[in-house]
Amino acid sequence: KEGGSGCKRGLELRSTCKISRVRVVKVIRSRLSWLEGLLNDPSLNIKIIHLIRDPRGSLKSIKKLNWNSKPSFRCGALEDDMRHYDILLKKYPAQVTRLRLEKLSIEPFSTVSNLYKFLYGNQSLGKETVQFLKEHTAAPEGSVFPGDNMETRRNSSREYQAWRWRIPSLLLKETEGEPACRAVITRLGHALFGSIHNVRNATLPLDTTLKQK
C-alpha cells in the first residue's frame, strides 16, 4: 500500500495531461446515456470505447469486492447501456465503438488493430505494441507475478472465462434466472448453461462465434 501511495505522490498528473496529445480515461460508473452531451460538444474530440463482458464474470468479480452484486441491478444497467450504444452508434459512428472482453482475450492482435484504426485512423501496430501484447496476453500457464491483483500479464485465451470454474452455484442460478441478465447473455451470443455442472464443463463453449482455445 505504501508503495502505491508513494507512486501516486510522485506523479505530476496536471503537467502530464497538459502536454499529452491523447488522454485516456477509464470510467467505470458512468452510463452511456449520460455521455451524449460530450459527443456532440464541438469543443471536444471525444471517442468512447464501450467495454462489455459476460455479466456472470462481472458479477463473480463484483461479489468478491463486496459491491452491489444484485443481478437485476447490474444487468439492468448493462442492458440499458447496450440499448443506448445502438442509439449513439447511429448518431456518432466515428466516435463510438464496442470492445468485447472475450474477443480481446482470444483475438488480441486483430482486436487492438481495429481499436487503433478507430482511434487513429491507422490500424498498423508498432513493434512496442506487438511486444506488449505478446507479453501480457500469452503468459505461461500458472504464472504468478508480484502484485498479482493489479498485474496485467495473463494467459488471456483462458483467463477470460476462468469465472466458469469459480462462480458459486447460487450466483449462477440467480444471474441466469434474471431476465435482464438472460437478455444480455443471449445478445452477446453466449451460452446459458443452466446448471453448475454445465458451466464447469470445458467442452461446452461459452461463445460459438469465437475461435475458443
C-alpha atoms as a printed R data frame, in Angstrom:
    type eleno elety resid chain resno       x       y       z
1   ATOM     1    CA   LYS     A     1   0.000   0.000   0.000
2   ATOM     2    CA   GLU     A     2   2.779   2.429   0.863
3   ATOM     3    CA   GLY     A     3   4.481   1.693  -2.431
4   ATOM     4    CA   GLY     A     4   1.319   2.631  -4.309
5   ATOM     5    CA   SER     A     5   0.891   5.845  -2.333
6   ATOM     6    CA   GLY     A     6   4.481   6.822  -2.970
7   ATOM     7    CA   CYS     A     7   3.997   6.238  -6.682
8   ATOM     8    CA   LYS     A     8   0.897   8.458  -6.757
9   ATOM     9    CA   ARG     A     9   2.654  11.248  -4.873
10  ATOM    10    CA   GLY     A    10   5.411  11.164  -7.456
11  ATOM    11    CA   LEU     A    11   3.067  11.664 -10.415
12  ATOM    12    CA   GLU     A    12   2.728  15.127 -11.919
13  ATOM    13    CA   LEU     A    13  -0.696  14.474 -13.385
14  ATOM    14    CA   ARG     A    14  -1.668  18.036 -14.247
15  ATOM    15    CA   SER     A    15   1.508  18.800 -16.163
16  ATOM    16    CA   THR     A    16   1.470  15.395 -17.852
17  ATOM    17    CA   CYS     A    17  -2.112  15.845 -19.052
18  ATOM    18    CA   LYS     A    18  -1.410  19.325 -20.393
19  ATOM    19    CA   ILE     A    19   1.323  18.104 -22.713
20  ATOM    20    CA   SER     A    20  -0.381  14.856 -23.789
21  ATOM    21    CA   ARG     A    21  -1.911  14.647 -27.253
22  ATOM    22    CA   VAL     A    22  -4.186  11.749 -26.297
23  ATOM    23    CA   ARG     A    23  -5.797  11.312 -22.888
24  ATOM    24    CA   VAL     A    24  -7.428   8.025 -21.964
25  ATOM    25    CA   VAL     A    25  -9.927   7.876 -19.101
26  ATOM    26    CA   LYS     A    26 -11.340   4.633 -17.742
27  ATOM    27    CA   VAL     A    27 -14.843   5.386 -16.463
28  ATOM    28    CA   ILE     A    28 -16.467   2.507 -14.580
29  ATOM    29    CA   ARG     A    29 -19.603   4.074 -13.114
30  ATOM    30    CA   SER     A    30 -20.995   6.162 -15.952
31  ATOM    31    CA   ARG     A    31 -23.946   5.103 -18.050
32  ATOM    32    CA   LEU     A    32 -23.731   5.597 -21.819
33  ATOM    33    CA   SER     A    33 -26.925   7.637 -21.749
34  ATOM    34    CA   TRP     A    34 -25.102  10.315 -19.728
35  ATOM    35    CA   LEU     A    35 -22.342  10.846 -22.300
36  ATOM    36    CA   GLU     A    36 -24.126  12.159 -25.386
37  ATOM    37    CA   GLY     A    37 -23.513  15.743 -24.288
38  ATOM    38    CA   LEU     A    38 -19.778  15.091 -24.582
39  ATOM    39    CA   LEU     A    39 -20.082  13.516 -28.010
40  ATOM    40    CA   ASN     A    40 -21.976  16.434 -29.554
41  ATOM    41    CA   ASP     A    41 -19.835  19.155 -27.955
42  ATOM    42    CA   PRO     A    42 -17.893  20.750 -30.851
43  ATOM    43    CA   SER     A    43 -15.141  21.922 -28.499
44  ATOM    44    CA   LEU     A    44 -14.245  18.351 -27.570
45  ATOM    45    CA   ASN     A    45 -12.735  15.498 -29.557
46  ATOM    46    CA   ILE     A    46 -14.230  12.605 -27.616
47  ATOM    47    CA   LYS     A    47 -14.310   8.946 -28.584
48  ATOM    48    CA   ILE     A    48 -15.979   6.250 -26.495
49  ATOM    49    CA   ILE     A    49 -14.930   2.618 -26.303
50  ATOM    50    CA   HIS     A    50 -17.707   0.669 -24.594
51  ATOM    51    CA   LEU     A    51 -16.113  -2.301 -22.838
52  ATOM    52    CA   ILE     A    52 -18.541  -5.137 -22.295
53  ATOM    53    CA   ARG     A    53 -18.194  -8.524 -20.624
54  ATOM    54    CA   ASP     A    54 -20.393 -11.515 -19.857
55  ATOM    55    CA   PRO     A    55 -22.300 -10.420 -16.730
56  ATOM    56    CA   ARG     A    56 -21.662 -13.733 -14.992
57  ATOM    57    CA   GLY     A    57 -17.943 -12.993 -14.978
58  ATOM    58    CA   SER     A    58 -18.519  -9.412 -13.880
59  ATOM    59    CA   LEU     A    59 -20.855 -10.409 -11.059
60  ATOM    60    CA   LYS     A    60 -18.383 -13.008  -9.834
61  ATOM    61    CA   SER     A    61 -15.700 -10.300  -9.544
62  ATOM    62    CA   ILE     A    62 -18.066  -7.687  -8.089
63  ATOM    63    CA   LYS     A    63 -19.337 -10.047  -5.405
64  ATOM    64    CA   LYS     A    64 -15.767 -10.699  -4.300
65  ATOM    65    CA   LEU     A    65 -15.298  -6.944  -3.790
66  ATOM    66    CA   ASN     A    66 -18.485  -6.695  -1.685
67  ATOM    67    CA   TRP     A    67 -20.090  -4.227  -4.092
68  ATOM    68    CA   ASN     A    68 -23.767  -4.319  -5.027
69  ATOM    69    CA   SER     A    69 -23.844  -7.634  -6.877
70  ATOM    70    CA   LYS     A    70 -27.599  -7.917  -7.305
71  ATOM    71    CA   PRO     A    71 -28.057  -9.358 -10.827
72  ATOM    72    CA   SER     A    72 -31.172  -7.287 -11.589
73  ATOM    73    CA   PHE     A    73 -29.309  -4.053 -10.765
74  ATOM    74    CA   ARG     A    74 -26.131  -4.839 -12.695
75  ATOM    75    CA   CYS     A    75 -27.753  -6.463 -15.715
76  ATOM    76    CA   GLY     A    76 -30.463  -3.813 -15.880
77  ATOM    77    CA   ALA     A    77 -27.774  -1.145 -16.218
78  ATOM    78    CA   LEU     A    78 -25.865  -3.234 -18.761
79  ATOM    79    CA   GLU     A    79 -28.972  -3.853 -20.852
80  ATOM    80    CA   ASP     A    80 -29.669  -0.097 -20.813
81  ATOM    81    CA   ASP     A    81 -26.077   0.612 -21.903
82  ATOM    82    CA   MET     A    82 -26.386  -1.822 -24.798
83  ATOM    83    CA   ARG     A    83 -29.593  -0.127 -25.913
84  ATOM    84    CA   HIS     A    84 -28.039   3.338 -25.751
85  ATOM    85    CA   TYR     A    85 -24.930   2.099 -27.543
86  ATOM    86    CA   ASP     A    86 -27.065   1.278 -30.591
87  ATOM    87    CA   ILE     A    87 -28.577   4.771 -30.470
88  ATOM    88    CA   LEU     A    88 -25.223   6.538 -30.117
89  ATOM    89    CA   LEU     A    89 -23.572   4.408 -32.796
90  ATOM    90    CA   LYS     A    90 -26.148   5.553 -35.357
91  ATOM    91    CA   LYS     A    91 -25.660   9.203 -34.422
92  ATOM    92    CA   TYR     A    92 -21.873   9.180 -33.953
93  ATOM    93    CA   PRO     A    93 -20.451   6.208 -35.909
94  ATOM    94    CA   ALA     A    94 -16.923   7.644 -35.936
95  ATOM    95    CA   GLN     A    95 -16.911   8.338 -32.192
96  ATOM    96    CA   VAL     A    96 -18.362   5.198 -30.637
97  ATOM    97    CA   THR     A    97 -17.264   1.582 -30.722
98  ATOM    98    CA   ARG     A    98 -17.680  -1.527 -28.598
99  ATOM    99    CA   LEU     A    99 -14.952  -3.732 -27.163
100 ATOM   100    CA   ARG     A   100 -15.892  -7.232 -26.035
101 ATOM   101    CA   LEU     A   101 -13.560  -8.591 -23.372
102 ATOM   102    CA   GLU     A   102 -13.931 -12.119 -24.723
103 ATOM   103    CA   LYS     A   103 -12.937 -11.101 -28.258
104 ATOM   104    CA   LEU     A   104  -9.980  -9.082 -26.983
105 ATOM   105    CA   SER     A   105  -8.824 -12.074 -24.940
106 ATOM   106    CA   ILE     A   106  -8.984 -14.580 -27.793
107 ATOM   107    CA   GLU     A   107  -8.015 -12.318 -30.695
108 ATOM   108    CA   PRO     A   108  -5.844  -9.611 -29.077
109 ATOM   109    CA   PHE     A   109  -3.838  -8.537 -32.127
110 ATOM   110    CA   SER     A   110  -6.709  -8.097 -34.587
111 ATOM   111    CA   THR     A   111  -8.905  -6.518 -31.899
112 ATOM   112    CA   VAL     A   112  -6.277  -3.970 -30.870
113 ATOM   113    CA   SER     A   113  -5.544  -3.293 -34.533
114 ATOM   114    CA   ASN     A   114  -9.207  -2.398 -35.035
115 ATOM   115    CA   LEU     A   115  -9.072  -0.147 -31.969
116 ATOM   116    CA   TYR     A   116  -6.063   1.676 -33.396
117 ATOM   117    CA   LYS     A   117  -7.968   2.241 -36.623
118 ATOM   118    CA   PHE     A   118 -10.907   3.635 -34.624
119 ATOM   119    CA   LEU     A   119  -8.680   5.935 -32.556
120 ATOM   120    CA   TYR     A   120  -6.010   6.986 -35.030
121 ATOM   121    CA   GLY     A   121  -7.237   6.004 -38.486
122 ATOM   122    CA   ASN     A   122  -4.297   3.613 -38.830
123 ATOM   123    CA   GLN     A   123  -4.550   0.001 -37.746
124 ATOM   124    CA   SER     A   124  -0.878  -0.932 -38.005
125 ATOM   125    CA   LEU     A   125   0.666  -1.916 -34.679
126 ATOM   126    CA   GLY     A   126   4.166  -0.766 -33.779
127 ATOM   127    CA   LYS     A   127   6.835  -3.155 -32.539
128 ATOM   128    CA   GLU     A   128   6.437  -1.993 -28.928
129 ATOM   129    CA   THR     A   129   2.672  -2.602 -29.023
130 ATOM   130    CA   VAL     A   130   3.105  -6.065 -30.535
131 ATOM   131    CA   GLN     A   131   5.690  -6.960 -27.915
132 ATOM   132    CA   PHE     A   132   3.450  -5.675 -25.130
133 ATOM   133    CA   LEU     A   133   0.538  -7.793 -26.353
134 ATOM   134    CA   LYS     A   134   2.750 -10.868 -26.598
135 ATOM   135    CA   GLU     A   135   3.952 -10.429 -23.017
136 ATOM   136    CA   HIS     A   136   0.595  -9.523 -21.497
137 ATOM   137    CA   THR     A   137  -1.786 -11.926 -23.250
138 ATOM   138    CA   ALA     A   138   0.282 -15.112 -23.534
139 ATOM   139    CA   ALA     A   139   1.870 -15.582 -20.130
140 ATOM   140    CA   PRO     A   140   2.858 -19.193 -19.346
141 ATOM   141    CA   GLU     A   141   0.082 -21.222 -17.736
142 ATOM   142    CA   GLY     A   142   0.057 -20.868 -13.960
143 ATOM   143    CA   SER     A   143   2.377 -17.847 -13.910
144 ATOM   144    CA   VAL     A   144   2.289 -15.776 -10.735
145 ATOM   145    CA   PHE     A   145   3.727 -12.273 -10.717
146 ATOM   146    CA   PRO     A   146   4.498  -9.788  -7.931
147 ATOM   147    CA   GLY     A   147   1.447  -7.664  -7.093
148 ATOM   148    CA   ASP     A   148  -0.768 -10.212  -8.809
149 ATOM   149    CA   ASN     A   149  -4.071  -8.363  -8.206
150 ATOM   150    CA   MET     A   150  -3.052  -5.484 -10.453
151 ATOM   151    CA   GLU     A   151  -0.749  -7.458 -12.746
152 ATOM   152    CA   THR     A   152  -1.860  -7.468 -16.389
153 ATOM   153    CA   ARG     A   153   0.219 -10.387 -17.683
154 ATOM   154    CA   ARG     A   154  -2.165 -13.287 -18.203
155 ATOM   155    CA   ASN     A   155  -2.902 -16.198 -20.474
156 ATOM   156    CA   SER     A   156  -5.864 -14.290 -21.851
157 ATOM   157    CA   SER     A   157  -7.176 -17.124 -24.033
158 ATOM   158    CA   ARG     A   158  -8.025 -18.987 -20.815
159 ATOM   159    CA   GLU     A   159  -8.408 -16.196 -18.268
160 ATOM   160    CA   TYR     A   160 -11.460 -14.557 -19.856
161 ATOM   161    CA   GLN     A   161 -13.724 -17.454 -18.853
162 ATOM   162    CA   ALA     A   162 -11.970 -18.502 -15.644
163 ATOM   163    CA   TRP     A   163 -15.112 -17.342 -13.828
164 ATOM   164    CA   ARG     A   164 -16.800 -20.551 -15.016
165 ATOM   165    CA   TRP     A   165 -14.753 -22.585 -12.543
166 ATOM   166    CA   ARG     A   166 -15.120 -20.078  -9.712
167 ATOM   167    CA   ILE     A   167 -18.707 -18.851  -9.797
168 ATOM   168    CA   PRO     A   168 -20.848 -20.231  -6.925
169 ATOM   169    CA   SER     A   169 -23.875 -22.296  -7.874
170 ATOM   170    CA   LEU     A   170 -26.279 -19.837  -6.229
171 ATOM   171    CA   LEU     A   171 -24.880 -16.819  -8.090
172 ATOM   172    CA   LEU     A   172 -25.054 -18.693 -11.400
173 ATOM   173    CA   LYS     A   173 -28.680 -19.590 -10.722
174 ATOM   174    CA   GLU     A   174 -29.573 -16.027  -9.680
175 ATOM   175    CA   THR     A   175 -27.845 -14.496 -12.700
176 ATOM   176    CA   GLU     A   176 -29.215 -16.836 -15.345
177 ATOM   177    CA   GLY     A   177 -32.640 -16.599 -13.733
178 ATOM   178    CA   GLU     A   178 -32.722 -12.797 -14.013
179 ATOM   179    CA   PRO     A   179 -34.496 -11.713 -17.248
180 ATOM   180    CA   ALA     A   180 -32.178  -8.741 -17.870
181 ATOM   181    CA   CYS     A   181 -29.118 -10.976 -17.485
182 ATOM   182    CA   ARG     A   182 -30.534 -13.614 -19.763
183 ATOM   183    CA   ALA     A   183 -31.248 -10.944 -22.389
184 ATOM   184    CA   VAL     A   184 -27.693  -9.575 -22.217
185 ATOM   185    CA   ILE     A   185 -26.046 -13.018 -22.260
186 ATOM   186    CA   THR     A   186 -28.135 -14.083 -25.246
187 ATOM   187    CA   ARG     A   187 -27.449 -10.852 -27.107
188 ATOM   188    CA   LEU     A   188 -23.718 -11.370 -26.630
189 ATOM   189    CA   GLY     A   189 -24.097 -14.761 -28.279
190 ATOM   190    CA   HIS     A   190 -23.096 -16.600 -25.115
191 ATOM   191    CA   ALA     A   191 -24.471 -19.862 -23.812
192 ATOM   192    CA   LEU     A   192 -26.932 -20.114 -20.951
193 ATOM   193    CA   PHE     A   193 -25.551 -23.117 -19.072
194 ATOM   194    CA   GLY     A   194 -28.495 -23.834 -16.794
195 ATOM   195    CA   SER     A   195 -26.515 -25.728 -14.162
196 ATOM   196    CA   ILE     A   196 -23.229 -25.678 -12.303
197 ATOM   197    CA   HIS     A   197 -22.355 -28.987 -13.985
198 ATOM   198    CA   ASN     A   198 -22.687 -27.468 -17.462
199 ATOM   199    CA   VAL     A   199 -20.834 -24.246 -16.645
200 ATOM   200    CA   ARG     A   200 -17.884 -26.312 -15.362
201 ATOM   201    CA   ASN     A   201 -17.862 -28.482 -18.496
202 ATOM   202    CA   ALA     A   202 -14.982 -27.183 -20.634
203 ATOM   203    CA   THR     A   203 -16.299 -28.973 -23.726
204 ATOM   204    CA   LEU     A   204 -19.315 -26.637 -23.769
205 ATOM   205    CA   PRO     A   205 -18.246 -23.365 -25.436
206 ATOM   206    CA   LEU     A   206 -19.122 -20.003 -23.941
207 ATOM   207    CA   ASP     A   207 -19.333 -18.306 -27.320
208 ATOM   208    CA   THR     A   208 -19.657 -20.278 -30.551
209 ATOM   209    CA   THR     A   209 -18.864 -17.201 -32.665
210 ATOM   210    CA   LEU     A   210 -15.259 -17.080 -31.416
211 ATOM   211    CA   LYS     A   211 -12.367 -19.465 -32.085
212 ATOM   212    CA   GLN     A   212 -12.003 -20.516 -28.474
213 ATOM   213    CA   LYS     A   213  -8.932 -22.260 -27.107
